[in-house]
Amino acid sequence: MEWKLFADLAERAGDRRVSVDVGPGSTVGDALDALLAAHPALRERVLDDDGDVRDHINVLVNGQNVWTGDGLATELDADDELALFPPVSGG
């Protein structure tokens, strides 16, 4: 699976696209755990002190926010696109 990272998350990971070793049937939580294990510099930006995803971090599968469905328990298919990004603001 591959994560697309945006803004400072990409900077912390060192790339905008990061592959993780999870397969179909894994969950978004599994893929996120693999991402954070491979790139520990992301952990403090993505997770709060309780180990939960920070409220302002967006987690998407195929362009849909996972929090509108099963959250981190969302099961993944082989062709799913994962994305992780902080809120975007501008003027």
C-alpha positions in Angstrom: 0.0 0.0 0.0 1.1 3.6 -0.5 0.3 6.7 1.5 0.2 10.1 -0.1 1.4 12.7 2.4 0.9 16.4 2.2 2.4 19.6 3.5 4.6 19.2 6.6 3.8 15.5 6.8 5.6 14.9 3.5 8.5 17.0 4.8 8.8 14.9 8.0 8.6 11.6 6.1 11.1 12.8 3.5 8.8 12.1 0.6 5.2 12.7 -0.7 4.6 9.0 -1.4 5.5 6.3 1.2 4.9 2.6 0.7 4.0 0.4 3.7 4.0 -3.3 4.0 0.3 -4.2 4.4 -2.0 -6.0 2.1 -5.6 -6.3 1.2 -7.8 -7.1 4.2 -5.6 -4.9 6.4 -7.2 -1.9 8.0 -6.4 1.8 7.7 -5.1 1.5 11.3 -2.7 -1.2 10.3 -1.4 1.0 7.4 -1.1 4.0 9.7 0.8 1.9 12.3 3.2 0.7 9.5 3.7 4.3 8.3 4.4 5.6 11.8 6.8 2.7 12.5 8.7 3.4 9.3 8.7 7.2 9.9 8.7 8.0 13.6 9.1 11.7 13.0 5.4 11.7 11.9 4.1 10.2 15.2 4.0 13.4 17.3 2.4 15.4 14.4 -0.3 12.7 13.7 -1.1 11.3 17.2 -2.1 13.0 20.4 -0.8 12.1 23.8 -3.3 9.3 24.1 -2.2 7.7 20.9 -5.3 8.8 18.9 -5.2 10.5 15.6 -5.3 14.3 16.2 -8.6 15.9 15.4 -7.1 18.2 12.7 -5.4 15.4 10.8 -7.4 14.1 7.8 -7.2 10.4 6.9 -8.7 9.5 3.5 -9.2 6.3 1.5 -10.0 6.9 -2.1 -10.7 10.5 -1.4 -13.2 9.8 1.4 -12.6 10.7 5.0 -12.4 7.5 7.1 -14.2 9.2 10.0 -17.5 9.2 8.0 -17.4 5.4 8.1 -15.5 2.8 10.1 -12.6 5.0 10.9 -9.3 3.3 11.4 -11.1 -0.1 11.2 -11.9 0.5 7.6 -10.7 -2.5 5.6 -8.4 -1.9 2.6 -8.5 -3.4 -0.9 -5.4 -3.8 -3.1 -6.1 -0.7 -5.2 -7.1 1.7 -2.5 -5.4 5.1 -2.3 -4.5 6.3 1.2 -3.9 10.0 2.0 -2.9 11.8 5.1 -2.8 15.6 5.5 -3.1 18.4 8.0 -5.8 21.1 7.5 -5.2 23.5 4.7 -5.7 27.2 5.0 -5.0 30.1 2.8 -6.3 33.3 1.6 
